[in-house]
């Protein structure tokens, strides 16, 4: 589904009933999902850039140019405490 990273993070929050959840990128420390949304808004080169993403209750993954989910680490994953 095509969406921005912010839309994907908001969908991830919705799927987790808007509970305070921690998300982790494949390169970073866990952070509250609200903080990550703010980080994308404030620091992304283009926060409105559209990506082809899959959002589940646990992860956000990107699709490649052929429509397949990219293998490897997801863009974001929910960190369970």
mmCIF file of the N, C-alpha and C atoms, coordinates in Angstrom:
data_MODEL
# 
_entry.id   MODEL 
# 
loop_
_atom_site.group_PDB 
_atom_site.id 
_atom_site.type_symbol 
_atom_site.label_atom_id 
_atom_site.label_alt_id 
_atom_site.label_comp_id 
_atom_site.label_asym_id 
_atom_site.label_entity_id 
_atom_site.label_seq_id 
_atom_site.pdbx_PDB_ins_code 
_atom_site.Cartn_x 
_atom_site.Cartn_y 
_atom_site.Cartn_z 
_atom_site.occupancy 
_atom_site.B_iso_or_equiv 
_atom_site.pdbx_formal_charge 
_atom_site.auth_seq_id 
_atom_site.auth_comp_id 
_atom_site.auth_asym_id 
_atom_site.auth_atom_id 
_atom_site.pdbx_PDB_model_num 
ATOM 1   N N  . UNK A 1 1  ? 0.844  -1.167 0.000  1.00 0.00 ? 1  UNK A N  1 
ATOM 2   C CA . UNK A 1 1  ? 0.000  0.000  0.000  1.00 0.00 ? 1  UNK A CA 1 
ATOM 3   C C  . UNK A 1 1  ? 0.890  1.231  0.000  1.00 0.00 ? 1  UNK A C  1 
ATOM 4   N N  . UNK A 1 2  ? 0.584  2.179  -0.813 1.00 0.00 ? 2  UNK A N  1 
ATOM 5   C CA . UNK A 1 2  ? 1.400  3.382  -0.890 1.00 0.00 ? 2  UNK A CA 1 
ATOM 6   C C  . UNK A 1 2  ? 1.007  4.361  0.209  1.00 0.00 ? 2  UNK A C  1 
ATOM 7   N N  . UNK A 1 3  ? 2.035  4.820  0.943  1.00 0.00 ? 3  UNK A N  1 
ATOM 8   C CA . UNK A 1 3  ? 1.810  5.764  2.038  1.00 0.00 ? 3  UNK A CA 1 
ATOM 9   C C  . UNK A 1 3  ? 3.142  6.375  2.451  1.00 0.00 ? 3  UNK A C  1 
ATOM 10  N N  . UNK A 1 4  ? 3.064  7.420  3.265  1.00 0.00 ? 4  UNK A N  1 
ATOM 11  C CA . UNK A 1 4  ? 4.275  8.011  3.824  1.00 0.00 ? 4  UNK A CA 1 
ATOM 12  C C  . UNK A 1 4  ? 4.696  7.212  5.051  1.00 0.00 ? 4  UNK A C  1 
ATOM 13  N N  . UNK A 1 5  ? 5.927  7.437  5.500  1.00 0.00 ? 5  UNK A N  1 
ATOM 14  C CA . UNK A 1 5  ? 6.399  6.787  6.723  1.00 0.00 ? 5  UNK A CA 1 
ATOM 15  C C  . UNK A 1 5  ? 5.534  7.212  7.904  1.00 0.00 ? 5  UNK A C  1 
ATOM 16  N N  . UNK A 1 6  ? 5.142  8.474  7.950  1.00 0.00 ? 6  UNK A N  1 
ATOM 17  C CA . UNK A 1 6  ? 4.296  8.963  9.046  1.00 0.00 ? 6  UNK A CA 1 
ATOM 18  C C  . UNK A 1 6  ? 2.960  8.234  9.050  1.00 0.00 ? 6  UNK A C  1 
ATOM 19  N N  . UNK A 1 7  ? 2.351  8.083  7.886  1.00 0.00 ? 7  UNK A N  1 
ATOM 20  C CA . UNK A 1 7  ? 1.078  7.350  7.801  1.00 0.00 ? 7  UNK A CA 1 
ATOM 21  C C  . UNK A 1 7  ? 1.256  5.904  8.252  1.00 0.00 ? 7  UNK A C  1 
ATOM 22  N N  . UNK A 1 8  ? 2.377  5.302  7.879  1.00 0.00 ? 8  UNK A N  1 
ATOM 23  C CA . UNK A 1 8  ? 2.635  3.919  8.278  1.00 0.00 ? 8  UNK A CA 1 
ATOM 24  C C  . UNK A 1 8  ? 2.810  3.805  9.786  1.00 0.00 ? 8  UNK A C  1 
ATOM 25  N N  . UNK A 1 9  ? 3.540  4.735  10.378 1.00 0.00 ? 9  UNK A N  1 
ATOM 26  C CA . UNK A 1 9  ? 3.720  4.724  11.835 1.00 0.00 ? 9  UNK A CA 1 
ATOM 27  C C  . UNK A 1 9  ? 2.387  4.952  12.552 1.00 0.00 ? 9  UNK A C  1 
ATOM 28  N N  . UNK A 1 10 ? 1.561  5.847  12.025 1.00 0.00 ? 10 UNK A N  1 
ATOM 29  C CA . UNK A 1 10 ? 0.240  6.082  12.624 1.00 0.00 ? 10 UNK A CA 1 
ATOM 30  C C  . UNK A 1 10 ? -0.629 4.833  12.514 1.00 0.00 ? 10 UNK A C  1 
ATOM 31  N N  . UNK A 1 11 ? -0.554 4.120  11.404 1.00 0.00 ? 11 UNK A N  1 
ATOM 32  C CA . UNK A 1 11 ? -1.303 2.865  11.242 1.00 0.00 ? 11 UNK A CA 1 
ATOM 33  C C  . UNK A 1 11 ? -0.803 1.814  12.223 1.00 0.00 ? 11 UNK A C  1 
ATOM 34  N N  . UNK A 1 12 ? 0.519  1.737  12.421 1.00 0.00 ? 12 UNK A N  1 
ATOM 35  C CA . UNK A 1 12 ? 1.098  0.815  13.397 1.00 0.00 ? 12 UNK A CA 1 
ATOM 36  C C  . UNK A 1 12 ? 0.581  1.127  14.799 1.00 0.00 ? 12 UNK A C  1 
ATOM 37  N N  . UNK A 1 13 ? 0.504  2.407  15.132 1.00 0.00 ? 13 UNK A N  1 
ATOM 38  C CA . UNK A 1 13 ? -0.040 2.811  16.436 1.00 0.00 ? 13 UNK A CA 1 
ATOM 39  C C  . UNK A 1 13 ? -1.503 2.397  16.554 1.00 0.00 ? 13 UNK A C  1 
ATOM 40  N N  . UNK A 1 14 ? -2.274 2.600  15.493 1.00 0.00 ? 14 UNK A N  1 
ATOM 41  C CA . UNK A 1 14 ? -3.688 2.216  15.488 1.00 0.00 ? 14 UNK A CA 1 
ATOM 42  C C  . UNK A 1 14 ? -3.845 0.712  15.692 1.00 0.00 ? 14 UNK A C  1 
ATOM 43  N N  . UNK A 1 15 ? -3.031 -0.075 15.013 1.00 0.00 ? 15 UNK A N  1 
ATOM 44  C CA . UNK A 1 15 ? -3.109 -1.532 15.133 1.00 0.00 ? 15 UNK A CA 1 
ATOM 45  C C  . UNK A 1 15 ? -2.733 -2.022 16.529 1.00 0.00 ? 15 UNK A C  1 
ATOM 46  N N  . UNK A 1 16 ? -2.031 -1.182 17.275 1.00 0.00 ? 16 UNK A N  1 
ATOM 47  C CA . UNK A 1 16 ? -1.658 -1.518 18.649 1.00 0.00 ? 16 UNK A CA 1 
ATOM 48  C C  . UNK A 1 16 ? -2.520 -0.747 19.650 1.00 0.00 ? 16 UNK A C  1 
ATOM 49  N N  . UNK A 1 17 ? -3.714 -0.375 19.222 1.00 0.00 ? 17 UNK A N  1 
ATOM 50  C CA . UNK A 1 17 ? -4.706 0.305  20.061 1.00 0.00 ? 17 UNK A CA 1 
ATOM 51  C C  . UNK A 1 17 ? -4.167 1.566  20.725 1.00 0.00 ? 17 UNK A C  1 
ATOM 52  N N  . UNK A 1 18 ? -3.257 2.238  20.032 1.00 0.00 ? 18 UNK A N  1 
ATOM 53  C CA . UNK A 1 18 ? -2.689 3.512  20.500 1.00 0.00 ? 18 UNK A CA 1 
ATOM 54  C C  . UNK A 1 18 ? -2.026 3.395  21.865 1.00 0.00 ? 18 UNK A C  1 
ATOM 55  N N  . UNK A 1 19 ? -1.630 2.183  22.243 1.00 0.00 ? 19 UNK A N  1 
ATOM 56  C CA . UNK A 1 19 ? -0.870 2.010  23.482 1.00 0.00 ? 19 UNK A CA 1 
ATOM 57  C C  . UNK A 1 19 ? 0.514  2.606  23.289 1.00 0.00 ? 19 UNK A C  1 
ATOM 58  N N  . UNK A 1 20 ? 1.151  2.960  24.388 1.00 0.00 ? 20 UNK A N  1 
ATOM 59  C CA . UNK A 1 20 ? 2.521  3.440  24.289 1.00 0.00 ? 20 UNK A CA 1 
ATOM 60  C C  . UNK A 1 20 ? 3.402  2.274  23.881 1.00 0.00 ? 20 UNK A C  1 
ATOM 61  N N  . UNK A 1 21 ? 3.850  2.301  22.644 1.00 0.00 ? 21 UNK A N  1 
ATOM 62  C CA . UNK A 1 21 ? 4.694  1.220  22.165 1.00 0.00 ? 21 UNK A CA 1 
ATOM 63  C C  . UNK A 1 21 ? 6.043  1.776  21.741 1.00 0.00 ? 21 UNK A C  1 
ATOM 64  N N  . UNK A 1 22 ? 7.040  0.921  21.818 1.00 0.00 ? 22 UNK A N  1 
ATOM 65  C CA . UNK A 1 22 ? 8.366  1.266  21.344 1.00 0.00 ? 22 UNK A CA 1 
ATOM 66  C C  . UNK A 1 22 ? 8.558  0.654  19.968 1.00 0.00 ? 22 UNK A C  1 
ATOM 67  N N  . UNK A 1 23 ? 9.159  1.443  19.070 1.00 0.00 ? 23 UNK A N  1 
ATOM 68  C CA . UNK A 1 23 ? 9.518  0.931  17.760 1.00 0.00 ? 23 UNK A CA 1 
ATOM 69  C C  . UNK A 1 23 ? 11.026 1.056  17.600 1.00 0.00 ? 23 UNK A C  1 
ATOM 70  N N  . UNK A 1 24 ? 11.557 0.190  16.777 1.00 0.00 ? 24 UNK A N  1 
ATOM 71  C CA . UNK A 1 24 ? 12.989 0.212  16.527 1.00 0.00 ? 24 UNK A CA 1 
ATOM 72  C C  . UNK A 1 24 ? 13.235 0.114  15.036 1.00 0.00 ? 24 UNK A C  1 
ATOM 73  N N  . UNK A 1 25 ? 14.127 0.971  14.535 1.00 0.00 ? 25 UNK A N  1 
ATOM 74  C CA . UNK A 1 25 ? 14.538 0.848  13.140 1.00 0.00 ? 25 UNK A CA 1 
ATOM 75  C C  . UNK A 1 25 ? 15.647 -0.184 13.071 1.00 0.00 ? 25 UNK A C  1 
ATOM 76  N N  . UNK A 1 26 ? 16.024 -0.539 11.874 1.00 0.00 ? 26 UNK A N  1 
ATOM 77  C CA . UNK A 1 26 ? 17.108 -1.509 11.738 1.00 0.00 ? 26 UNK A CA 1 
ATOM 78  C C  . UNK A 1 26 ? 18.462 -0.902 12.091 1.00 0.00 ? 26 UNK A C  1 
ATOM 79  N N  . UNK A 1 27 ? 18.507 0.405  12.381 1.00 0.00 ? 27 UNK A N  1 
ATOM 80  C CA . UNK A 1 27 ? 19.783 1.053  12.695 1.00 0.00 ? 27 UNK A CA 1 
ATOM 81  C C  . UNK A 1 27 ? 19.775 1.819  14.014 1.00 0.00 ? 27 UNK A C  1 
ATOM 82  N N  . UNK A 1 28 ? 18.671 1.763  14.756 1.00 0.00 ? 28 UNK A N  1 
ATOM 83  C CA . UNK A 1 28 ? 18.584 2.630  15.918 1.00 0.00 ? 28 UNK A CA 1 
ATOM 84  C C  . UNK A 1 28 ? 18.123 1.972  17.193 1.00 0.00 ? 28 UNK A C  1 
ATOM 85  N N  . UNK A 1 29 ? 18.095 2.782  18.219 1.00 0.00 ? 29 UNK A N  1 
ATOM 86  C CA . UNK A 1 29 ? 17.623 2.358  19.530 1.00 0.00 ? 29 UNK A CA 1 
ATOM 87  C C  . UNK A 1 29 ? 16.096 2.413  19.562 1.00 0.00 ? 29 UNK A C  1 
ATOM 88  N N  . UNK A 1 30 ? 15.453 1.628  20.416 1.00 0.00 ? 30 UNK A N  1 
ATOM 89  C CA . UNK A 1 30 ? 13.994 1.722  20.553 1.00 0.00 ? 30 UNK A CA 1 
ATOM 90  C C  . UNK A 1 30 ? 13.574 3.113  21.028 1.00 0.00 ? 30 UNK A C  1 
ATOM 91  N N  . UNK A 1 31 ? 12.471 3.588  20.496 1.00 0.00 ? 31 UNK A N  1 
ATOM 92  C CA . UNK A 1 31 ? 11.925 4.886  20.867 1.00 0.00 ? 31 UNK A CA 1 
ATOM 93  C C  . UNK A 1 31 ? 10.404 4.798  20.839 1.00 0.00 ? 31 UNK A C  1 
ATOM 94  N N  . UNK A 1 32 ? 9.748  5.657  21.600 1.00 0.00 ? 32 UNK A N  1 
ATOM 95  C CA . UNK A 1 32 ? 8.282  5.702  21.561 1.00 0.00 ? 32 UNK A CA 1 
ATOM 96  C C  . UNK A 1 32 ? 7.827  6.056  20.151 1.00 0.00 ? 32 UNK A C  1 
ATOM 97  N N  . UNK A 1 33 ? 6.750  5.436  19.719 1.00 0.00 ? 33 UNK A N  1 
ATOM 98  C CA . UNK A 1 33 ? 6.268  5.662  18.356 1.00 0.00 ? 33 UNK A CA 1 
ATOM 99  C C  . UNK A 1 33 ? 5.939  7.139  18.125 1.00 0.00 ? 33 UNK A C  1 
ATOM 100 N N  . UNK A 1 34 ? 5.416  7.819  19.140 1.00 0.00 ? 34 UNK A N  1 
ATOM 101 C CA . UNK A 1 34 ? 5.102  9.240  19.001 1.00 0.00 ? 34 UNK A CA 1 
ATOM 102 C C  . UNK A 1 34 ? 6.371  10.048 18.737 1.00 0.00 ? 34 UNK A C  1 
ATOM 103 N N  . UNK A 1 35 ? 7.467  9.690  19.404 1.00 0.00 ? 35 UNK A N  1 
ATOM 104 C CA . UNK A 1 35 ? 8.733  10.387 19.197 1.00 0.00 ? 35 UNK A CA 1 
ATOM 105 C C  . UNK A 1 35 ? 9.275  10.134 17.797 1.00 0.00 ? 35 UNK A C  1 
ATOM 106 N N  . UNK A 1 36 ? 9.114  8.921  17.299 1.00 0.00 ? 36 UNK A N  1 
ATOM 107 C CA . UNK A 1 36 ? 9.597  8.613  15.959 1.00 0.00 ? 36 UNK A CA 1 
ATOM 108 C C  . UNK A 1 36 ? 8.799  9.368  14.906 1.00 0.00 ? 36 UNK A C  1 
ATOM 109 N N  . UNK A 1 37 ? 7.487  9.509  15.099 1.00 0.00 ? 37 UNK A N  1 
ATOM 110 C CA . UNK A 1 37 ? 6.663  10.296 14.171 1.00 0.00 ? 37 UNK A CA 1 
ATOM 111 C C  . UNK A 1 37 ? 7.162  11.741 14.161 1.00 0.00 ? 37 UNK A C  1 
ATOM 112 N N  . UNK A 1 38 ? 7.428  12.305 15.340 1.00 0.00 ? 38 UNK A N  1 
ATOM 113 C CA . UNK A 1 38 ? 7.964  13.669 15.422 1.00 0.00 ? 38 UNK A CA 1 
ATOM 114 C C  . UNK A 1 38 ? 9.323  13.772 14.734 1.00 0.00 ? 38 UNK A C  1 
ATOM 115 N N  . UNK A 1 39 ? 10.187 12.754 14.931 1.00 0.00 ? 39 UNK A N  1 
ATOM 116 C CA . UNK A 1 39 ? 11.503 12.765 14.287 1.00 0.00 ? 39 UNK A CA 1 
ATOM 117 C C  . UNK A 1 39 ? 11.384 12.792 12.762 1.00 0.00 ? 39 UNK A C  1 
ATOM 118 N N  . UNK A 1 40 ? 10.475 11.993 12.229 1.00 0.00 ? 40 UNK A N  1 
ATOM 119 C CA . UNK A 1 40 ? 10.283 11.970 10.779 1.00 0.00 ? 40 UNK A CA 1 
ATOM 120 C C  . UNK A 1 40 ? 9.765  13.318 10.308 1.00 0.00 ? 40 UNK A C  1 
ATOM 121 N N  . UNK A 1 41 ? 8.793  13.882 11.013 1.00 0.00 ? 41 UNK A N  1 
ATOM 122 C CA . UNK A 1 41 ? 8.254  15.197 10.638 1.00 0.00 ? 41 UNK A CA 1 
ATOM 123 C C  . UNK A 1 41 ? 9.346  16.266 10.639 1.00 0.00 ? 41 UNK A C  1 
ATOM 124 N N  . UNK A 1 42 ? 10.207 16.226 11.652 1.00 0.00 ? 42 UNK A N  1 
ATOM 125 C CA . UNK A 1 42 ? 11.178 17.296 11.845 1.00 0.00 ? 42 UNK A CA 1 
ATOM 126 C C  . UNK A 1 42 ? 12.491 17.105 11.086 1.00 0.00 ? 42 UNK A C  1 
ATOM 127 N N  . UNK A 1 43 ? 12.884 15.867 10.812 1.00 0.00 ? 43 UNK A N  1 
ATOM 128 C CA . UNK A 1 43 ? 14.228 15.649 10.292 1.00 0.00 ? 43 UNK A CA 1 
ATOM 129 C C  . UNK A 1 43 ? 14.308 14.938 8.943  1.00 0.00 ? 43 UNK A C  1 
ATOM 130 N N  . UNK A 1 44 ? 13.217 14.394 8.466  1.00 0.00 ? 44 UNK A N  1 
ATOM 131 C CA . UNK A 1 44 ? 13.259 13.708 7.167  1.00 0.00 ? 44 UNK A CA 1 
ATOM 132 C C  . UNK A 1 44 ? 13.453 14.732 6.049  1.00 0.00 ? 44 UNK A C  1 
ATOM 133 N N  . UNK A 1 45 ? 14.200 14.335 5.037  1.00 0.00 ? 45 UNK A N  1 
ATOM 134 C CA . UNK A 1 45 ? 14.418 15.211 3.885  1.00 0.00 ? 45 UNK A CA 1 
ATOM 135 C C  . UNK A 1 45 ? 13.076 15.545 3.232  1.00 0.00 ? 45 UNK A C  1 
ATOM 136 N N  . UNK A 1 46 ? 12.235 14.546 3.067  1.00 0.00 ? 46 UNK A N  1 
ATOM 137 C CA . UNK A 1 46 ? 10.902 14.740 2.493  1.00 0.00 ? 46 UNK A CA 1 
ATOM 138 C C  . UNK A 1 46 ? 9.902  13.876 3.259  1.00 0.00 ? 46 UNK A C  1 
ATOM 139 N N  . UNK A 1 47 ? 9.305  14.423 4.334  1.00 0.00 ? 47 UNK A N  1 
ATOM 140 C CA . UNK A 1 47 ? 8.381  13.619 5.135  1.00 0.00 ? 47 UNK A CA 1 
ATOM 141 C C  . UNK A 1 47 ? 7.116  13.192 4.380  1.00 0.00 ? 47 UNK A C  1 
ATOM 142 N N  . UNK A 1 48 ? 6.853  13.816 3.233  1.00 0.00 ? 48 UNK A N  1 
ATOM 143 C CA . UNK A 1 48 ? 5.675  13.467 2.438  1.00 0.00 ? 48 UNK A CA 1 
ATOM 144 C C  . UNK A 1 48 ? 5.984  12.490 1.308  1.00 0.00 ? 48 UNK A C  1 
ATOM 145 N N  . UNK A 1 49 ? 7.217  11.962 1.282  1.00 0.00 ? 49 UNK A N  1 
ATOM 146 C CA . UNK A 1 49 ? 7.586  10.997 0.250  1.00 0.00 ? 49 UNK A CA 1 
ATOM 147 C C  . UNK A 1 49 ? 6.748  9.724  0.415  1.00 0.00 ? 49 UNK A C  1 
ATOM 148 N N  . UNK A 1 50 ? 6.276  9.202  -0.694 1.00 0.00 ? 50 UNK A N  1 
ATOM 149 C CA . UNK A 1 50 ? 5.410  8.025  -0.704 1.00 0.00 ? 50 UNK A CA 1 
ATOM 150 C C  . UNK A 1 50 ? 6.256  6.770  -0.940 1.00 0.00 ? 50 UNK A C  1 
ATOM 151 N N  . UNK A 1 51 ? 5.972  5.732  -0.161 1.00 0.00 ? 51 UNK A N  1 
ATOM 152 C CA . UNK A 1 51 ? 6.643  4.444  -0.291 1.00 0.00 ? 51 UNK A CA 1 
ATOM 153 C C  . UNK A 1 51 ? 5.586  3.354  -0.420 1.00 0.00 ? 51 UNK A C  1 
ATOM 154 N N  . UNK A 1 52 ? 5.973  2.229  -0.950 1.00 0.00 ? 52 UNK A N  1 
ATOM 155 C CA . UNK A 1 52 ? 5.087  1.060  -1.013 1.00 0.00 ? 52 UNK A CA 1 
ATOM 156 C C  . UNK A 1 52 ? 5.404  0.222  0.230  1.00 0.00 ? 52 UNK A C  1 
ATOM 157 N N  . UNK A 1 53 ? 4.509  0.241  1.213  1.00 0.00 ? 53 UNK A N  1 
ATOM 158 C CA . UNK A 1 53 ? 4.770  -0.342 2.528  1.00 0.00 ? 53 UNK A CA 1 
ATOM 159 C C  . UNK A 1 53 ? 3.709  -1.348 2.935  1.00 0.00 ? 53 UNK A C  1 
ATOM 160 N N  . UNK A 1 54 ? 4.118  -2.281 3.786  1.00 0.00 ? 54 UNK A N  1 
ATOM 161 C CA . UNK A 1 54 ? 3.211  -3.239 4.410  1.00 0.00 ? 54 UNK A CA 1 
ATOM 162 C C  . UNK A 1 54 ? 3.273  -2.990 5.916  1.00 0.00 ? 54 UNK A C  1 
ATOM 163 N N  . UNK A 1 55 ? 2.109  -2.716 6.518  1.00 0.00 ? 55 UNK A N  1 
ATOM 164 C CA . UNK A 1 55 ? 2.044  -2.466 7.957  1.00 0.00 ? 55 UNK A CA 1 
ATOM 165 C C  . UNK A 1 55 ? 1.259  -3.595 8.610  1.00 0.00 ? 55 UNK A C  1 
ATOM 166 N N  . UNK A 1 56 ? 1.879  -4.244 9.602  1.00 0.00 ? 56 UNK A N  1 
ATOM 167 C CA . UNK A 1 56 ? 1.196  -5.248 10.407 1.00 0.00 ? 56 UNK A CA 1 
ATOM 168 C C  . UNK A 1 56 ? 1.214  -4.749 11.850 1.00 0.00 ? 56 UNK A C  1 
ATOM 169 N N  . UNK A 1 57 ? 0.667  -5.492 12.756 1.00 0.00 ? 57 UNK A N  1 
ATOM 170 C CA . UNK A 1 57 ? 0.696  -5.102 14.160 1.00 0.00 ? 57 UNK A CA 1 
ATOM 171 C C  . UNK A 1 57 ? 2.087  -5.137 14.765 1.00 0.00 ? 57 UNK A C  1 
ATOM 172 N N  . UNK A 1 58 ? 3.034  -5.755 14.061 1.00 0.00 ? 58 UNK A N  1 
ATOM 173 C CA . UNK A 1 58 ? 4.397  -5.927 14.572 1.00 0.00 ? 58 UNK A CA 1 
ATOM 174 C C  . UNK A 1 58 ? 5.465  -5.162 13.800 1.00 0.00 ? 58 UNK A C  1 
ATOM 175 N N  . UNK A 1 59 ? 5.252  -4.932 12.496 1.00 0.00 ? 59 UNK A N  1 
ATOM 176 C CA . UNK A 1 59 ? 6.314  -4.361 11.672 1.00 0.00 ? 59 UNK A CA 1 
ATOM 177 C C  . UNK A 1 59 ? 5.792  -3.427 10.589 1.00 0.00 ? 59 UNK A C  1 
ATOM 178 N N  . UNK A 1 60 ? 6.737  -2.665 10.036 1.00 0.00 ? 60 UNK A N  1 
ATOM 179 C CA . UNK A 1 60 ? 6.536  -1.924 8.795  1.00 0.00 ? 60 UNK A CA 1 
ATOM 180 C C  . UNK A 1 60 ? 7.641  -2.406 7.855  1.00 0.00 ? 60 UNK A C  1 
ATOM 181 N N  . UNK A 1 61 ? 7.240  -2.952 6.707  1.00 0.00 ? 61 UNK A N  1 
ATOM 182 C CA . UNK A 1 61 ? 8.189  -3.448 5.725  1.00 0.00 ? 61 UNK A CA 1 
ATOM 183 C C  . UNK A 1 61 ? 7.954  -2.745 4.393  1.00 0.00 ? 61 UNK A C  1 
ATOM 184 N N  . UNK A 1 62 ? 9.021  -2.643 3.606  1.00 0.00 ? 62 UNK A N  1 
ATOM 185 C CA . UNK A 1 62 ? 8.940  -2.019 2.288  1.00 0.00 ? 62 UNK A CA 1 
ATOM 186 C C  . UNK A 1 62 ? 8.863  -3.085 1.207  1.00 0.00 ? 62 UNK A C  1 
ATOM 187 N N  . UNK A 1 63 ? 8.205  -2.739 0.109  1.00 0.00 ? 63 UNK A N  1 
ATOM 188 C CA . UNK A 1 63 ? 8.172  -3.580 -1.075 1.00 0.00 ? 63 UNK A CA 1 
ATOM 189 C C  . UNK A 1 63 ? 9.256  -3.126 -2.044 1.00 0.00 ? 63 UNK A C  1 
ATOM 190 N N  . UNK A 1 64 ? 9.801  -4.069 -2.820 1.00 0.00 ? 64 UNK A N  1 
ATOM 191 C CA . UNK A 1 64 ? 10.776 -3.691 -3.840 1.00 0.00 ? 64 UNK A CA 1 
ATOM 192 C C  . UNK A 1 64 ? 10.043 -3.277 -5.118 1.00 0.00 ? 64 UNK A C  1 
ATOM 193 N N  . UNK A 1 65 ? 10.813 -2.943 -6.150 1.00 0.00 ? 65 UNK A N  1 
ATOM 194 C CA . UNK A 1 65 ? 10.214 -2.462 -7.398 1.00 0.00 ? 65 UNK A CA 1 
ATOM 195 C C  . UNK A 1 65 ? 9.389  -3.520 -8.114 1.00 0.00 ? 65 UNK A C  1 
ATOM 196 N N  . UNK A 1 66 ? 9.554  -4.799 -7.743 1.00 0.00 ? 66 UNK A N  1 
ATOM 197 C CA . UNK A 1 66 ? 8.779  -5.879 -8.351 1.00 0.00 ? 66 UNK A CA 1 
ATOM 198 C C  . UNK A 1 66 ? 7.535  -6.249 -7.547 1.00 0.00 ? 66 UNK A C  1 
ATOM 199 N N  . UNK A 1 67 ? 7.294  -5.536 -6.439 1.00 0.00 ? 67 UNK A N  1 
ATOM 200 C CA . UNK A 1 67 ? 6.112  -5.797 -5.639 1.00 0.00 ? 67 UNK A CA 1 
ATOM 201 C C  . UNK A 1 67 ? 6.273  -6.854 -4.573 1.00 0.00 ? 67 UNK A C  1 
ATOM 202 N N  . UNK A 1 68 ? 7.519  -7.264 -4.319 1.00 0.00 ? 68 UNK A N  1 
ATOM 203 C CA . UNK A 1 68 ? 7.787  -8.259 -3.282 1.00 0.00 ? 68 UNK A CA 1 
ATOM 204 C C  . UNK A 1 68 ? 8.290  -7.563 -2.021 1.00 0.00 ? 68 UNK A C  1 
ATOM 205 N N  . UNK A 1 69 ? 7.920  -8.090 -0.858 1.00 0.00 ? 69 UNK A N  1 
ATOM 206 C CA . UNK A 1 69 ? 8.420  -7.539 0.395  1.00 0.00 ? 69 UNK A CA 1 
ATOM 207 C C  . UNK A 1 69 ? 9.931  -7.711 0.419  1.00 0.00 ? 69 UNK A C  1 
ATOM 208 N N  . UNK A 1 70 ? 10.637 -6.616 0.709  1.00 0.00 ? 70 UNK A N  1 
ATOM 209 C CA . UNK A 1 70 ? 12.097 -6.692 0.769  1.00 0.00 ? 70 UNK A CA 1 
ATOM 210 C C  . UNK A 1 70 ? 12.506 -7.606 1.911  1.00 0.00 ? 70 UNK A C  1 
ATOM 211 N N  . UNK A 1 71 ? 13.493 -8.429 1.632  1.00 0.00 ? 71 UNK A N  1 
ATOM 212 C CA . UNK A 1 71 ? 13.976 -9.340 2.660  1.00 0.00 ? 71 UNK A CA 1 
ATOM 213 C C  . UNK A 1 71 ? 14.907 -8.596 3.608  1.00 0.00 ? 71 UNK A C  1 
ATOM 214 N N  . UNK A 1 72 ? 15.179 -9.202 4.738  1.00 0.00 ? 72 UNK A N  1 
ATOM 215 C CA . UNK A 1 72 ? 16.030 -8.564 5.732  1.00 0.00 ? 72 UNK A CA 1 
ATOM 216 C C  . UNK A 1 72 ? 15.204 -7.904 6.819  1.00 0.00 ? 72 UNK A C  1 
ATOM 217 N N  . UNK A 1 73 ? 15.843 -7.018 7.524  1.00 0.00 ? 73 UNK A N  1 
ATOM 218 C CA . UNK A 1 73 ? 15.191 -6.347 8.646  1.00 0.00 ? 73 UNK A CA 1 
ATOM 219 C C  . UNK A 1 73 ? 14.059 -5.432 8.160  1.00 0.00 ? 73 UNK A C  1 
ATOM 220 N N  . UNK A 1 74 ? 12.960 -5.357 8.908  1.00 0.00 ? 74 UNK A N  1 
ATOM 221 C CA . UNK A 1 74 ? 11.893 -4.413 8.548  1.00 0.00 ? 74 UNK A CA 1 
ATOM 222 C C  . UNK A 1 74 ? 12.360 -2.976 8.806  1.00 0.00 ? 74 UNK A C  1 
ATOM 223 N N  . UNK A 1 75 ? 11.644 -2.012 8.217  1.00 0.00 ? 75 UNK A N  1 
ATOM 224 C CA . UNK A 1 75 ? 11.964 -0.604 8.471  1.00 0.00 ? 75 UNK A CA 1 
ATOM 225 C C  . UNK A 1 75 ? 11.770 -0.275 9.942  1.00 0.00 ? 75 UNK A C  1 
ATOM 226 N N  . UNK A 1 76 ? 10.669 -0.784 10.498 1.00 0.00 ? 76 UNK A N  1 
ATOM 227 C CA . UNK A 1 76 ? 10.363 -0.594 11.919 1.00 0.00 ? 76 UNK A CA 1 
ATOM 228 C C  . UNK A 1 76 ? 9.808  -1.902 12.460 1.00 0.00 ? 76 UNK A C  1 
ATOM 229 N N  . UNK A 1 77 ? 10.086 -2.163 13.728 1.00 0.00 ? 77 UNK A N  1 
ATOM 230 C CA . UNK A 1 77 ? 9.451  -3.298 14.393 1.00 0.00 ? 77 UNK A CA 1 
ATOM 231 C C  . UNK A 1 77 ? 9.082  -2.861 15.809 1.00 0.00 ? 77 UNK A C  1 
ATOM 232 N N  . UNK A 1 78 ? 7.986  -3.450 16.295 1.00 0.00 ? 78 UNK A N  1 
ATOM 233 C CA . UNK A 1 78 ? 7.530  -3.163 17.656 1.00 0.00 ? 78 UNK A CA 1 
ATOM 234 C C  . UNK A 1 78 ? 8.424  -3.919 18.627 1.00 0.00 ? 78 UNK A C  1 
ATOM 235 N N  . UNK A 1 79 ? 8.878  -3.227 19.648 1.00 0.00 ? 79 UNK A N  1 
ATOM 236 C CA . UNK A 1 79 ? 9.741  -3.833 20.666 1.00 0.00 ? 79 UNK A CA 1 
ATOM 237 C C  . UNK A 1 79 ? 8.873  -4.212 21.856 1.00 0.00 ? 79 UNK A C  1 
ATOM 238 N N  . UNK A 1 80 ? 8.876  -5.482 22.169 1.00 0.00 ? 80 UNK A N  1 
ATOM 239 C CA . UNK A 1 80 ? 8.091  -5.964 23.314 1.00 0.00 ? 80 UNK A CA 1 
ATOM 240 C C  . UNK A 1 80 ? 8.929  -5.843 24.573 1.00 0.00 ? 80 UNK A C  1 
ATOM 241 N N  . UNK A 1 81 ? 8.298  -5.397 25.636 1.00 0.00 ? 81 UNK A N  1 
ATOM 242 C CA . UNK A 1 81 ? 9.023  -5.248 26.899 1.00 0.00 ? 81 UNK A CA 1 
ATOM 243 C C  . UNK A 1 81 ? 8.902  -6.487 27.750 1.00 0.00 ? 81 UNK A C  1 
# 
